Amino acid sequence: MTAMTRFAGIELGGTKAIAVLAIGDTILDRHVVPTTKPEPTLAALRDVLDEWNRQAPLTGLGIASFGPIQLDAHHADFGQILATPKPGWTGAAVAATLTEGLACPWAIDTDVNGAALAEHRWGAGQECDSLCYITIGTGLGGGILIDGRPVHGAMHPEIGHLHLRRAVGDTFAGACPFHHDCIEGLVSGPALRARFGMDPATAPDEHPIWPLIAADIAELCGAILLTTSARRILFGGSVALSRAFLLPAIRTRVVERLGAYLPFLDAGSAEAIIQPAGLGTEAGPLGAIALAQAASTRG
């Protein structure tokens, strides 16, 4: 890459989409588009890409999209949104709409896999050969890197829909329209609103629901450590970072449950393993740029 390589990235989120233009990893321009129906949302993003490409040819394009999305290039629906509760978006041809006619290489992945790549390159996951990036907001998504590469297979990781051990005495039915009390159905923004019976941002720190939330997220961290041996679990999103006491409480519970079994896990290492994402709100946009850079090196 030279100093003048121009990378474009699209972070397509459930409520808003961000288009960014970067030279190297320095973002020069950005446009925010509300995520409404597929046609106007994708058309507005494509207009931005076309304008940047007219100014000077793009070196690569990265698309980091909310999911589930088809990432197998051999499928007829490659680059399309799969079954989603977001009205109108099932079957939306994200990749085809954003890339048709553009001459530059491009890549598409989940928004959380992209954010994990960005954290690995420039954030709190540098020099980690395995990591998981988790964002908790409207939903719960997780991107997993092994040997610095996003995990793909039959689909992509959908850790938000894991069913995990519930805290003793917790009878909340769950808010996920697919699986009710999966982890997304327990700790996402809509789930918290239902559990607290109020805007969770206004719930006091001493509210008895918070220890249940910490227990639920600790179960998720334990499952990730046991299945991926992640060297780092990085949290983004407003829910996970909204209360200063939450991550320490999660670490404590993870050590209590697994410290006697996992030889690498104790109070000190848990603080290093379970951290806030280093790039903050820039993890998503920079994730799209990381995908664009990867696409350009593959040609």
N, C-alpha and C positions, 0 to 999 in steps of 0.2 A: 504494500500500500504506500502511496505517496501522500505528501501533505495536502494535495488537492483532490483526493478521492472523495466523492460526494455520495453519502449513504442516506437513503430514506428509510424511515421506519413507520409502521402503523401499529399502535397499540389499540386494539379493538376491545373495549370493555363493555360491560352490560349497561352502563348508564351514560358513558361518554367514550369517544374515541379520540386519540391524540396522534396527529401526524407530525413527525419530526424530521428535520434535515440536519445532517451532521457532516463535518469533515473530521475524519478519524473518530474519536469519541467525544468531540466537542459539538454540542448541539447549537446550531446557528439560528434555526427558525422552528416554530411550532404552530400548529393550528389545532384547536379543540372543536370537535363536532359532537353534538348530542347524539346518542345512540337511540334512534327512534325506529322507524321501519327500515328494513334492509335497503330498499331501493334509494331513498334519499340519503341515507347515511353513507352508503358505499359510493354513491355518485359524488357527494361532496368531498370525500377523501380522495377519490380518483381525480377530481379537478385540481386538488392541491398537488398531487403527484405529477400530473401533466404539466402544471405551471413550473414546478421545480425542474422537470426534465427539459422543458423548453429553454430555461435559463442556462443550463449546462447539463450534459448527459449524466444520468445517475450511474454510479458504479455498482450499486446493489440495492435491493429492496428487501426488507424484513417485515413480515407480518406476524404479529403476536396477538392471537385472538382468544377471546373467551371460548369456552367449550361447552359440551364436547364437540370436537371437530375431527373430520376424517383426515388423517395424516399419511395414510398409505397411498403412495403415488400410483399403485396398480389398481386402485378402486376407481370405479366410474364417478363416484362422488368425492374424489380427492379435493380437499380444500373447501368442502362444504360443511356447514354447521349440521350436526346430527340432532337427534331429538332433544329439545330444550324447552323448559317452561317459559322462556322469553317469547312472548307472542309474535308470530310472524317470521321468526328466524330459523325454524327448522327447515333445512334444505337450502338456506341462503348460500349462494355461490361466492364466497368471500374471495378466494384466491383468483378465480377466473375474472371477476369484475375488476379487481385491483391490479392485475398484471397483464391483461390482454393488450397486446400491441407495444408493451414496453420492451426495449431491447436488452435491458440489464438482467443479470442473474437475480433470482429471488428465492426466498425460503419462507416457509410458513410453519408455525409451531403454536403451542398454547401460550397464552400470556404468562403463565407461571413458569413454564420451561424457559421462555425468553428472559424473564426476570432472574431466574436461577443462573443463566449464562452471564448476565450482566454482573451479578454479585460475584460470580467466579472470576471474571476478568478484572473488575474494577472496584468491587465492594468488599463485604465482610467474608466472602468465601474464597478469597485469593489463596492459592497454593493448597486448596482442599481437593483431593481427588474424588471425593464423594460428598454431596451436600443435598439438602432439601430446602426449597424455598416455599413457604406457606403464606398465603394471604387470606385474611379473614375480613369479610365485609358483607356485601349482599349475599355472597355465597362463601364457600371455602374451597380453595384450590391449592394444589401442591405440585411443584415442579421438581423433578429429581434428576440429578446429574451423577453418572458413574464414570470414572476416569475422565471427567470434564465434559462428557457428552450427554445430552438429554436422553432420557429413557423413552423408547418407543417399543411397540410390539404389536399385539393384536389391535391396540388403540394407543392411548397414552394414559399415564397414571390418573386415576380418579379417586384420590385419597379422601376427598371430602365425603364420599359415600360409603366409607368403612363403617361397619357396625362394631362398636367397641364396648368394653365393660362399662356399665353405668355405675355412678356413685350410689352407695347404699341409701335407700330412702328417696331417691329422685324419681318422681312419677311423671315428669313432663313427657307428653306423648311424642313430641318432636314436630318440627315445622317443614320438613322436606316433603315436597309433593310426590316424590318417588318412593322414598324409603323411611319417611317419618323421623325416627330417632337415630339416623346415621349422624356422624360428627357434624356435618353441615347443618342438619336439622336441629342440632343442640346448641351450636355456638355462633352461627352466622348472625348478621344483623337482624333479620326478621325473626329468627329464633329467640334472640335476646329480648326483643321487644315483647314477644309473646310471654316469655318466662318472667320478665320483670313486671309486665303489665303497664309499662311506661316506656318512654324513650330511655334506652340504657345509658345514654350520656348524662341523664339527670339522676341516675340511681346512685345512692351514696356508697362510699367504699366499704362500709360495714354491712351492706345488704347481704343477707344469707345466700343469695343466688351466686355471688362471686366465687365462693369456694367450690361450688359445683362446676362452674365454668372452668376453673383451674384444674379440677380433677379430670374433666373431659378432655381438655387439651393435653394434659399430661399423659393420658391414655394414648392419644394420637402420637405424641413424641415417642413413647415407649414402643409403639408398633413400628414406627419408622426406624428407630435404632435397631430393633430386632430383625427387621427384614432387609434393610439396606446398609447397615453399619455406617450410616452417614457420619462424617466427621463434624458436620455443622448443620444445625436446623435453624434457618433464618426466618423470622416472622415479619411480614409486612401487613398493611391494612390497619384500619382504624381500630377495630375491636381488640386486636392483640396488643396494640401499643397505647391504648387509651388510658390505662391505669398503671402507675409505676409499680404497684405491688404484684401485678399479675404474673409476669415472667419469673420473678423469684419464687412465687408460690408454685408455679408449674415445675421449675427445676427441683424444688424440694420434694415434690410428690414423685417425680420421675426417679430420683435417687432412692427414695423410700421403697419404691416398688421394684426397682431393677438393680440397685447398687450392689446388692449381695450376689448378683448373678453375672453382670457384665463387668469384667475386670478393669475396663477403661473408665468406668463411671463412678464418680464420687462428687462431693459438693463442689470441689474446685474445678474439675473437668466439666461438670454440668454447666457452669457459668460460661465456659469457653465454647461449649457445644451449642447451647440454646441461647440465641442472641437475637436482638432486633436486626433487621436488614440494614446493611450499611449505606445503601443508596437512597433510602427513604422513598419518596414518591417518584424519584427518577429511575427506579429499578425497572418499571414497565417500559417507558420510552427507550431507555438504553438497552433493554432486552431486545427490542425490535431492531435497534442498530447493530447489536451483536449478531443477530440472525442475518442481517444484510451483509455484514463483513464476512461471516462464514460462507454465505452464498457466493460472494465475489471470489473467494479463494478457491472454491470448487469449480468456478467458471461455469 
